Amino acid sequence: MTLRALDLFSGAGGAARGLQQAGYHVTGVDIKPQPHYRGDRFIQGDAMIVDLAGYDLIWASPPCQKYTSLAALHPNKEYPDLIAPVRERLIATSTPWIIENVPGAPMHYYITLCGTMFGLRVYRHRRFETSMMLWQPEHPPHTVRAGGHKSQRQRKAHYMAGGFVTITGNVGSYCGPAMGIDWMTGEELSQAIPPAYSRFLAEQVQQALCQRSAA
């Protein structure tokens, strides 16, 4: 039987690719058109009202700007604050779920993943709140300097010479391989997570459900 995953606030599909690698047929939902989305099916619509029934896993990546430095830099601008209402919707289902967001987001129980845990040359920390207890790998120390150069050219040269990157803003599509992504623009990468993150968590969900069934 094919497992089905719902990918809310999908963006261009970083999480979707990892869910596919874990064996799921993935339906993405985003309010904006996503011409580069690499899931199996895409719905342009409001993730807060889409039907949640009929899936084996629900993944949600609500907008993160409210919880980043952007909010402090632009105090008069309102950013969506959707983690609590998304959590409420997901808890009302009987489906396993995962909420992804940035450090500083108001998560409940969560784990933190970084690219270094998966052999990637990217320092990209993300928090994951889940409906079941999951674990995180050991977090290797950040011993290699990440590109902090002002110009795009300098950052690219640093990465191409073997350096690490952080994905903040439109970093350029050359950073895609650092996250295990080869289909996104730089702007799309700024909103994405490495597929390794979602694959790692989705495989844990599957393992936990199998153990419950066998008990």
C-alpha beads as a LAMMPS data file, in Angstrom:
LAMMPS data file: protein, C-alpha beads

215 atoms
214 bonds

1 atom types
1 bond types

-500.0 500.0 xlo xhi
-500.0 500.0 ylo yhi
-500.0 500.0 zlo zhi

Masses

1 110.0

Atoms # bond

1 1 1 0.000 0.000 0.000
2 1 1 1.324 3.435 -0.943
3 1 1 1.733 5.839 1.957
4 1 1 0.399 9.344 1.412
5 1 1 1.817 12.562 2.872
6 1 1 0.328 16.066 2.864
7 1 1 2.912 18.846 2.578
8 1 1 1.381 22.098 3.882
9 1 1 3.022 25.452 3.048
10 1 1 5.081 23.415 0.613
11 1 1 7.203 26.016 -1.163
12 1 1 9.226 24.436 -3.952
13 1 1 9.386 21.072 -2.252
14 1 1 12.506 20.550 -0.138
15 1 1 10.491 18.640 2.461
16 1 1 8.513 16.882 -0.282
17 1 1 11.618 15.345 -1.819
18 1 1 12.653 13.850 1.526
19 1 1 9.148 12.486 2.097
20 1 1 9.280 10.874 -1.327
21 1 1 12.648 9.327 -0.479
22 1 1 11.000 7.861 2.629
23 1 1 8.409 6.181 0.425
24 1 1 5.478 8.611 0.464
25 1 1 3.283 9.882 -2.365
26 1 1 3.313 13.621 -1.590
27 1 1 0.608 16.237 -2.151
28 1 1 1.800 19.817 -1.702
29 1 1 -0.346 22.805 -0.761
30 1 1 0.766 26.417 -1.036
31 1 1 -1.057 29.728 -1.450
32 1 1 1.393 30.747 -4.178
33 1 1 2.099 29.030 -7.496
34 1 1 5.077 26.690 -7.195
35 1 1 6.213 25.882 -10.752
36 1 1 9.304 24.037 -9.494
37 1 1 7.484 21.883 -6.940
38 1 1 8.843 18.325 -7.037
39 1 1 6.170 16.476 -5.078
40 1 1 3.744 14.116 -6.788
41 1 1 0.757 16.479 -6.787
42 1 1 0.306 20.182 -6.095
43 1 1 -2.734 22.166 -4.924
44 1 1 -2.597 25.948 -5.027
45 1 1 -4.730 26.946 -2.082
46 1 1 -4.927 27.917 1.567
47 1 1 -3.201 25.391 3.821
48 1 1 -5.427 26.514 6.704
49 1 1 -8.608 25.243 5.069
50 1 1 -7.502 22.331 2.875
51 1 1 -8.975 18.932 3.765
52 1 1 -6.566 17.000 6.010
53 1 1 -8.291 13.630 5.710
54 1 1 -6.890 10.637 3.877
55 1 1 -3.166 10.949 4.618
56 1 1 -0.682 8.859 6.572
57 1 1 1.517 11.824 7.548
58 1 1 0.967 15.586 7.569
59 1 1 3.960 17.893 7.241
60 1 1 3.536 21.623 7.891
61 1 1 6.035 24.458 7.417
62 1 1 4.135 27.625 8.425
63 1 1 5.666 31.006 7.485
64 1 1 8.706 31.701 9.671
65 1 1 9.291 35.460 9.243
66 1 1 7.438 36.281 12.481
67 1 1 10.120 34.436 14.452
68 1 1 13.250 35.672 12.657
69 1 1 15.294 38.857 12.747
70 1 1 13.032 40.235 10.003
71 1 1 10.372 40.995 12.595
72 1 1 12.814 43.142 14.587
73 1 1 14.120 44.872 11.473
74 1 1 10.602 45.766 10.321
75 1 1 8.610 46.402 13.524
76 1 1 5.709 48.021 11.677
77 1 1 5.166 45.090 9.340
78 1 1 2.821 42.276 10.290
79 1 1 3.928 38.713 9.635
80 1 1 1.705 35.612 9.847
81 1 1 1.752 33.872 13.226
82 1 1 0.343 30.475 12.305
83 1 1 2.095 27.840 14.398
84 1 1 -0.594 27.705 17.104
85 1 1 -3.582 27.488 14.715
86 1 1 -1.739 24.946 12.551
87 1 1 -0.980 22.854 15.641
88 1 1 -4.641 23.021 16.669
89 1 1 -5.750 21.750 13.245
90 1 1 -3.253 18.903 13.270
91 1 1 -4.017 17.765 16.810
92 1 1 -7.678 17.456 15.805
93 1 1 -6.718 14.759 13.298
94 1 1 -5.709 11.197 14.098
95 1 1 -2.809 11.461 11.658
96 1 1 0.877 11.643 12.639
97 1 1 2.182 15.161 12.008
98 1 1 5.349 17.249 11.980
99 1 1 5.616 21.055 12.194
100 1 1 8.854 22.647 10.944
101 1 1 10.112 26.123 11.720
102 1 1 13.129 28.238 12.656
103 1 1 14.978 28.517 15.975
104 1 1 13.052 30.989 18.092
105 1 1 9.661 29.815 16.897
106 1 1 7.142 29.027 19.683
107 1 1 7.323 25.255 19.455
108 1 1 6.322 22.818 22.186
109 1 1 8.313 19.574 22.323
110 1 1 10.787 19.739 19.477
111 1 1 14.078 18.473 18.125
112 1 1 16.628 20.473 16.130
113 1 1 18.320 19.338 12.929
114 1 1 21.348 20.789 11.148
115 1 1 22.963 19.959 7.827
116 1 1 26.120 18.753 9.552
117 1 1 24.150 15.834 11.020
118 1 1 23.700 14.502 7.483
119 1 1 27.103 15.248 5.972
120 1 1 25.883 18.418 4.232
121 1 1 27.991 21.560 3.922
122 1 1 25.277 23.810 5.281
123 1 1 24.578 25.212 8.722
124 1 1 20.794 25.354 8.625
125 1 1 19.141 24.776 11.968
126 1 1 15.452 23.971 12.004
127 1 1 13.100 22.906 14.772
128 1 1 10.551 20.122 14.418
129 1 1 7.554 19.628 16.693
130 1 1 5.977 16.225 16.290
131 1 1 2.934 14.224 17.359
132 1 1 5.187 11.406 18.600
133 1 1 8.585 11.321 20.246
134 1 1 11.387 11.400 17.674
135 1 1 15.137 11.690 18.171
136 1 1 17.901 13.709 16.594
137 1 1 21.424 12.647 15.586
138 1 1 24.520 13.894 17.346
139 1 1 25.214 17.505 16.360
140 1 1 28.799 17.791 15.083
141 1 1 30.658 20.971 16.071
142 1 1 30.776 23.740 13.478
143 1 1 34.501 23.633 12.872
144 1 1 34.466 24.828 9.251
145 1 1 33.793 28.506 8.690
146 1 1 30.602 29.365 6.838
147 1 1 30.715 32.039 4.179
148 1 1 29.935 35.390 5.751
149 1 1 31.141 37.488 2.846
150 1 1 29.208 40.498 1.689
151 1 1 29.219 39.774 -2.024
152 1 1 27.566 36.867 -3.762
153 1 1 30.772 36.254 -5.696
154 1 1 32.819 35.929 -2.506
155 1 1 30.286 33.576 -0.924
156 1 1 30.259 31.387 -4.020
157 1 1 34.058 31.253 -4.167
158 1 1 34.155 30.280 -0.488
159 1 1 31.690 27.449 -1.049
160 1 1 33.363 26.202 -4.224
161 1 1 36.672 26.053 -2.321
162 1 1 35.141 23.616 0.178
163 1 1 33.614 26.022 2.699
164 1 1 30.239 25.747 4.356
165 1 1 27.253 28.027 3.771
166 1 1 24.304 29.377 5.669
167 1 1 21.120 29.909 3.675
168 1 1 19.824 33.381 4.485
169 1 1 17.915 35.268 1.829
170 1 1 18.494 34.697 -1.871
171 1 1 21.879 33.012 -1.715
172 1 1 21.983 31.856 -5.323
173 1 1 21.146 28.476 -6.779
174 1 1 24.806 27.369 -6.507
175 1 1 24.078 26.624 -2.833
176 1 1 21.532 23.973 -3.803
177 1 1 23.998 21.052 -3.681
178 1 1 24.894 22.057 -0.122
179 1 1 21.314 21.193 0.825
180 1 1 20.886 18.215 -1.502
181 1 1 18.666 20.259 -3.856
182 1 1 19.247 20.737 -7.581
183 1 1 15.985 22.227 -8.856
184 1 1 15.398 25.494 -6.960
185 1 1 16.213 29.134 -7.514
186 1 1 18.149 31.035 -4.843
187 1 1 14.940 32.599 -3.542
188 1 1 13.255 29.218 -3.292
189 1 1 16.260 27.810 -1.442
190 1 1 15.919 30.566 1.160
191 1 1 12.571 29.036 2.179
192 1 1 13.560 25.371 1.904
193 1 1 14.976 22.670 4.132
194 1 1 17.340 19.894 3.026
195 1 1 15.372 16.792 1.985
196 1 1 17.570 14.791 4.365
197 1 1 15.679 16.350 7.292
198 1 1 12.200 15.262 6.217
199 1 1 13.391 11.836 5.093
200 1 1 15.036 11.222 8.466
201 1 1 11.896 12.184 10.400
202 1 1 9.416 10.441 8.106
203 1 1 11.357 7.192 8.358
204 1 1 11.218 7.466 12.154
205 1 1 7.453 7.954 12.008
206 1 1 7.118 4.819 9.884
207 1 1 9.295 2.833 12.276
208 1 1 7.281 4.014 15.309
209 1 1 3.981 3.064 13.658
210 1 1 5.313 -0.383 12.727
211 1 1 6.397 -0.960 16.309
212 1 1 2.940 0.044 17.562
213 1 1 1.276 -2.329 15.115
214 1 1 3.532 -5.187 16.192
215 1 1 2.965 -4.593 19.919

Bonds

1 1 1 2
2 1 2 3
3 1 3 4
4 1 4 5
5 1 5 6
6 1 6 7
7 1 7 8
8 1 8 9
9 1 9 10
10 1 10 11
11 1 11 12
12 1 12 13
13 1 13 14
14 1 14 15
15 1 15 16
16 1 16 17
17 1 17 18
18 1 18 19
19 1 19 20
20 1 20 21
21 1 21 22
22 1 22 23
23 1 23 24
24 1 24 25
25 1 25 26
26 1 26 27
27 1 27 28
28 1 28 29
29 1 29 30
30 1 30 31
31 1 31 32
32 1 32 33
33 1 33 34
34 1 34 35
35 1 35 36
36 1 36 37
37 1 37 38
38 1 38 39
39 1 39 40
40 1 40 41
41 1 41 42
42 1 42 43
43 1 43 44
44 1 44 45
45 1 45 46
46 1 46 47
47 1 47 48
48 1 48 49
49 1 49 50
50 1 50 51
51 1 51 52
52 1 52 53
53 1 53 54
54 1 54 55
55 1 55 56
56 1 56 57
57 1 57 58
58 1 58 59
59 1 59 60
60 1 60 61
61 1 61 62
62 1 62 63
63 1 63 64
64 1 64 65
65 1 65 66
66 1 66 67
67 1 67 68
68 1 68 69
69 1 69 70
70 1 70 71
71 1 71 72
72 1 72 73
73 1 73 74
74 1 74 75
75 1 75 76
76 1 76 77
77 1 77 78
78 1 78 79
79 1 79 80
80 1 80 81
81 1 81 82
82 1 82 83
83 1 83 84
84 1 84 85
85 1 85 86
86 1 86 87
87 1 87 88
88 1 88 89
89 1 89 90
90 1 90 91
91 1 91 92
92 1 92 93
93 1 93 94
94 1 94 95
95 1 95 96
96 1 96 97
97 1 97 98
98 1 98 99
99 1 99 100
100 1 100 101
101 1 101 102
102 1 102 103
103 1 103 104
104 1 104 105
105 1 105 106
106 1 106 107
107 1 107 108
108 1 108 109
109 1 109 110
110 1 110 111
111 1 111 112
112 1 112 113
113 1 113 114
114 1 114 115
115 1 115 116
116 1 116 117
117 1 117 118
118 1 118 119
119 1 119 120
120 1 120 121
121 1 121 122
122 1 122 123
123 1 123 124
124 1 124 125
125 1 125 126
126 1 126 127
127 1 127 128
128 1 128 129
129 1 129 130
130 1 130 131
131 1 131 132
132 1 132 133
133 1 133 134
134 1 134 135
135 1 135 136
136 1 136 137
137 1 137 138
138 1 138 139
139 1 139 140
140 1 140 141
141 1 141 142
142 1 142 143
143 1 143 144
144 1 144 145
145 1 145 146
146 1 146 147
147 1 147 148
148 1 148 149
149 1 149 150
150 1 150 151
151 1 151 152
152 1 152 153
153 1 153 154
154 1 154 155
155 1 155 156
156 1 156 157
157 1 157 158
158 1 158 159
159 1 159 160
160 1 160 161
161 1 161 162
162 1 162 163
163 1 163 164
164 1 164 165
165 1 165 166
166 1 166 167
167 1 167 168
168 1 168 169
169 1 169 170
170 1 170 171
171 1 171 172
172 1 172 173
173 1 173 174
174 1 174 175
175 1 175 176
176 1 176 177
177 1 177 178
178 1 178 179
179 1 179 180
180 1 180 181
181 1 181 182
182 1 182 183
183 1 183 184
184 1 184 185
185 1 185 186
186 1 186 187
187 1 187 188
188 1 188 189
189 1 189 190
190 1 190 191
191 1 191 192
192 1 192 193
193 1 193 194
194 1 194 195
195 1 195 196
196 1 196 197
197 1 197 198
198 1 198 199
199 1 199 200
200 1 200 201
201 1 201 202
202 1 202 203
203 1 203 204
204 1 204 205
205 1 205 206
206 1 206 207
207 1 207 208
208 1 208 209
209 1 209 210
210 1 210 211
211 1 211 212
212 1 212 213
213 1 213 214
214 1 214 215
